[in-house]
């Protein structure tokens, strides 16, 4: 089943539920190249929304705009009905949007604890440029956070580079979910994982949904999208060509939009 963007957004609003995220008529130009053209999407609280499309379809550009890494050439972003402008990723994080990139952006030479608090270190003492980290408090919070998300690691003092791919992915997700996040953007979260680790990451994603955290899932994995998402957007040549309710759709229908058969 395909829903028009305008109709579906109005339906959400008329039901008294303001979308957590609305990207309205987003366009992005690189000189004469139009990476995105009038693309609109929305995400409700606690909803898992998939984004699919071939390479170069505009998915990564949309992610960069929503995460604050790039500015749109035109369009609006609304968070819980409020118009916002992201100048950088810090602005997006303050609005409750965290991003887990495909490369995870972890410091592999540091331990799990340091990665969870990277850029958000807590201190017990500050004097001028001198500060002392509140390591005991950070360690307690790290253990609670990993437990809440369902991430299993040997220990918070273990070096991230020594962990398995699934464990590293779990640390990246826990870091994103640990700071009052409303929406987590995940870019190909299981692309380099085996079946068992993929299943565990899927459990983590379902757990986030149960906690009311929305997920925007960029994936080429059709099985993953069909199993996890509530809706799926398909990007093609810089445009969003459909917004499908997943349980009322099929792999064949989604592929037909990706390839342009529809």
C-alpha positions in Angstrom: 0.0 0.0 0.0 1.4 3.4 -0.9 0.6 6.5 1.0 1.1 10.0 -0.3 3.4 12.1 1.9 0.9 14.9 2.3 -2.0 12.6 3.2 -0.1 10.4 5.6 1.4 13.4 7.5 -2.1 15.0 7.7 -3.5 11.8 9.0 -0.9 11.6 11.7 -1.6 15.2 12.7 -5.4 14.8 12.7 -5.0 11.8 15.0 -3.4 14.0 17.6 0.1 12.6 17.1 2.7 15.1 15.9 5.5 13.4 14.0 8.8 13.2 15.9 10.6 14.1 12.8 9.4 15.8 9.6 11.7 16.5 6.6 9.7 18.7 4.3 10.7 19.2 0.6 14.4 18.7 1.2 16.6 19.4 -1.8 20.4 19.3 -2.0 22.5 20.6 -4.9 26.2 20.1 -5.5 26.7 22.6 -8.3 24.6 21.4 -11.2 24.1 17.9 -9.6 20.8 17.4 -7.8 21.5 14.8 -5.1 18.0 15.3 -3.5 14.9 16.8 -5.1 11.9 17.8 -3.0 12.2 14.8 -0.7 9.7 14.6 2.3 9.5 12.0 5.0 8.3 11.7 8.6 8.9 9.4 11.6 6.6 8.9 14.5 7.8 8.3 18.1 8.8 4.7 18.6 8.5 3.9 14.9 11.1 2.0 12.8 11.2 3.4 9.3 13.4 1.9 6.6 15.1 3.7 3.8 16.0 1.8 0.7 17.4 2.5 -2.8 20.3 1.9 -5.1 23.7 3.5 -4.6 23.5 7.2 -5.5 19.8 7.4 -4.9 20.1 10.1 -2.3 19.9 8.1 0.9 23.3 9.1 2.3 22.7 12.8 1.4 19.4 12.7 3.4 21.2 11.1 6.4 23.9 13.8 6.3 21.2 16.6 6.3 19.2 15.0 9.1 22.3 14.4 11.2 23.6 18.0 10.8 26.6 17.0 8.8 25.4 19.0 5.8 22.9 21.8 5.2 20.1 21.3 2.8 19.9 23.6 -0.2 16.1 24.0 0.4 13.4 22.5 2.7 12.5 22.4 6.3 13.2 20.0 9.3 10.8 19.8 12.2 11.3 18.0 15.5 8.0 17.5 17.4 6.4 20.2 15.3 9.2 22.8 15.9 11.1 24.2 12.9 14.8 23.6 13.5 18.0 24.4 11.6 21.0 22.2 12.1 24.4 23.9 11.5 26.4 20.9 12.7 26.0 17.4 14.2 26.0 18.9 17.7 22.7 20.8 16.9 21.1 17.5 15.8 22.2 15.8 18.9 20.8 18.5 21.1 17.5 18.0 19.2 17.6 14.3 20.2 19.0 12.8 16.9 21.9 10.5 17.1 23.6 8.7 14.1 25.3 5.4 14.0 27.4 5.4 10.8 28.4 2.3 8.9 32.0 2.8 10.0 30.7 3.2 13.6 33.1 6.1 14.3 34.5 4.4 17.4 38.0 5.0 18.7 39.3 1.5 18.5 42.4 2.1 20.6 40.3 3.2 23.6 38.3 1.1 25.9 34.5 0.7 25.9 34.0 3.2 28.8 36.0 5.9 27.0 34.0 5.3 23.8 30.7 5.6 25.5 31.6 8.9 27.0 33.7 10.3 24.1 33.1 14.0 24.0 30.7 13.7 27.0 33.1 12.9 29.8 31.9 13.6 33.3 34.3 15.3 35.8 34.5 15.4 39.6 36.8 18.4 39.7 37.6 21.3 37.4 40.0 24.2 37.9 40.9 26.2 34.8 42.2 23.8 32.2 42.7 21.0 34.8 39.9 18.4 35.3 39.6 15.1 37.0 37.3 12.5 35.4 34.5 11.0 37.5 35.5 7.5 36.4 33.6 5.6 39.0 30.4 7.4 38.2 31.0 6.9 34.4 31.7 3.2 34.9 28.4 2.8 36.8 26.5 4.6 34.2 28.2 2.6 31.4 27.3 -0.7 33.0 23.7 0.4 33.4 23.5 1.6 29.9 24.9 -1.5 28.3 22.5 -3.6 30.4 19.5 -1.5 29.4 20.3 -1.8 25.7 21.2 -5.5 26.0 24.8 -5.1 24.8 27.1 -7.9 26.0 30.8 -7.0 26.2 33.6 -8.8 28.2 34.2 -5.6 30.2 34.0 -1.8 30.0 37.8 -1.6 30.3 38.3 -3.8 27.2 39.8 -2.1 24.2 37.1 -1.7 21.5 39.4 -2.9 18.8 39.5 -6.3 20.5 35.7 -6.8 20.3 33.8 -8.6 17.7 31.9 -6.7 15.0 28.6 -7.3 16.7 30.0 -6.1 20.1 31.4 -2.9 18.5 28.1 -2.3 16.8 26.4 -2.7 20.2 28.7 -0.2 21.8 28.0 2.4 19.0 24.3 1.9 19.4 24.5 2.1 23.2 26.4 5.4 22.9 23.8 6.8 20.6 20.9 5.7 22.8 22.4 6.8 26.1 22.0 10.5 25.9 18.2 11.2 25.8 17.9 10.3 22.1 14.5 10.5 20.5 15.6 9.2 17.1 18.6 7.1 16.1 19.7 7.0 12.4 21.4 3.7 11.6 23.3 3.3 8.4 23.7 -0.4 7.3 24.0 -1.6 11.0 24.6 -5.2 10.1 26.4 -5.0 6.8 29.6 -6.6 8.1 28.1 -9.0 10.7 27.4 -12.7 10.7 23.9 -14.3 11.2 24.2 -14.6 15.0 25.5 -11.1 15.5 22.9 -9.7 13.1 20.1 -11.4 15.1 21.5 -9.8 18.3 21.6 -6.3 16.7 18.0 -6.9 15.6 17.1 -7.6 19.2 18.7 -4.4 20.3 16.8 -2.4 17.7 13.5 -4.0 18.8 14.4 -3.1 22.4 15.0 0.5 21.5 11.6 0.6 19.8 10.0 -0.8 22.9 11.5 2.0 24.9 9.9 4.5 22.5 13.0 5.5 20.6 12.4 5.9 16.9 14.8 4.4 14.4 15.5 5.5 10.8 17.1 2.4 9.3 19.1 2.7 6.0 19.6 -0.8 4.6 20.1 -2.8 1.5 19.0 -5.9 3.4 15.5 -6.7 2.2 14.9 -9.4 4.9 16.0 -7.0 7.6 13.7 -4.2 6.4 10.7 -6.5 6.1 11.3 -7.9 9.6 12.0 -4.7 11.5 10.3 -1.7 9.9 6.8 -0.3 10.2 7.2 1.7 7.0 9.7 2.0 4.2 10.7 4.8 1.9 12.3 4.1 -1.4 14.7 6.7 -2.9 15.4 6.8 -6.6 17.5 9.3 -8.5 17.3 11.9 -5.6 13.6 11.5 -5.1 11.4 9.6 -2.7 9.2 7.5 -4.9 7.1 5.7 -2.3 6.2 5.4 1.3 4.9 1.9 2.1 3.4 0.3 5.1 5.7 -2.7 5.4 3.2 -5.4 6.5 1.0 -4.5 3.6 3.9 -4.6 1.1 6.3 -7.2 -0.3 9.9 -7.6 -1.4 8.7 -7.6 -5.0 6.8 -4.4 -4.7 9.7 -2.6 -2.9 12.2 -3.9 -5.6 9.9 -2.6 -8.3 10.2 0.9 -6.9 14.0 0.6 -6.4 14.5 -0.4 -10.1 12.0 2.0 -11.5 9.6 -0.7 -12.8 6.9 1.3 -11.0 
